[in-house]
Amino acid sequence: MSGERGLMAAVEEYLVARRAAKPSEHTVAAYRRDLLGVLGCAARVRGVGPEELGWAELDVATLRGAFAEFASTRAASSVLRAWSTWNGFFGFWVSERVISGNPMSAVPRPRVRPSGPKPLMGEDTPERLLEALARGARKARDPWPERDLAVLALALLTGMRSAEMLALRVDSVSGRAGERRVRVVGKGGGERVLPIERPLEVLLEAYLATRRERFGPVGGGDPLLVDNRGEGLRRGGLQYLVKQCYRHAGVNDRVARGTLVHALRHTFATRLAEDGASVTEIMHLLGHASVASSQAYIEVTARAQREAASSNRTYGVVRRLVAQGERE
C-alpha cells in the first residue's frame, strides 16, 4: 500500500485487515460509514473529490475541519465513535509503516457521559405489555398474537440483544421438556447457553404451532423468528414489531427514547439485580465481556439503593423515637 493509490483504497484495505478479528457485518458497515463519511468531509474542506485525497492532503487542519463538519449534524456519541474508528485506522497504517504518525491526538473529540440502563418505566409495565399482547391488543392487517407474545416474552425473559434474537434458529432451542435452553451467539462469535422455564417454552411452542399452520413444516435450521411472510425477521422488522406492541399495549410513554428492543434487555437485567442476582450471574446471562458493564444494573436498582440508605446508623435513633412515641 502506498499513498499513490489514495485514501479510498486505504480504507478498503484496512477493512479487509479488520475482518481477521471476525467483526459482525454491522460493525464493518459502521467502520465504513465513519471512514467514508469523514473522508467526504475532508474532501470538501480541501475542495477536491474523495478519490483525489492522499495521505499528504490529510493533515491536522484538514482533519479538524472534516470532523467539525461531520459533527454538525450528528450526536456526540456518533462523533466519538467515528473518532475512535479513525484513530484505529491511522494506528493501523502507522504499524504498516505507511505513515509516520497518528494525528488524531490533535483532533478534538466530544465527551460523552456514560448512559445508565433504561428499562421500561413503571413497576408493572412488563406485565401490562404481555397481558395486552395475549389479549390480541396489537391490531394489524394480519394479526399474529402468538408470534408477538413469543418475541416480547423471549426478550424480557432472556435479555438477548436484538442481533442475537435475529440470529436464532429453531434448533437453537433444545433440551427436554421443562428443561429447555437456548444457545445464543453473541458479540465476537462468543456462545452462551440460557435456561428457559416452562412458561416461555409453552409460548414458543404455541407460536411454532401457528407458524406451521400458516407456512407449513418448520426445519431446525430455519430462523426462529419470522415476519408475516414466513421470512426471517430482520432488524427493522423487529424494531417495528416491538414499537407497535408498545403502542397498542398502551405503554408507549413508558419507553425511554431510542431504546425500543434494548429496553427489554435492560428490564430483564434490572429485574435480575432487584431480585438479588449477583453481578457475575448478570454478566454471564447478558453476555458481557466484563463485570463493569453488568455492575451498572446493580447500581441503579431501587433495592440496592434502599438497602444502602437503610444501613445509616441514624435510623436506629429514629426507630427508637418512633417506638417511644407509639408507646406513649
Secondary structure, 3 states (H helix, E strand, C coil): CCHHHHHHHHHHHHHHHHHHHCCCHHHHHHHHHHHHHHHHHHHHHHCCCHHHCCHHHCCHHHHHHHHHHHHCCCCHHHHHHHHHHHHHHHHHHHHCCCCCCCHHHHCCCCCCCCCCCCCCCCCCHHHHHHHHHHCCCCCCCCCCHHHHHHHHHHHHHHCCCHHHHHCCEHHHEECCCCCCEEEEECHHHCEEEEECCHHHHHHHHHHHHHHHHHHCCCCCCCECCECCCCCECCHHHHHHHHHHHHHHHCCHHHCCCCCCHHHHHHHHHHHHHHCCCCHHHHHHHHCCCCHHHHHHHHHHCHHHHHHHHHCCCHHHHHHHHHHHHHHC
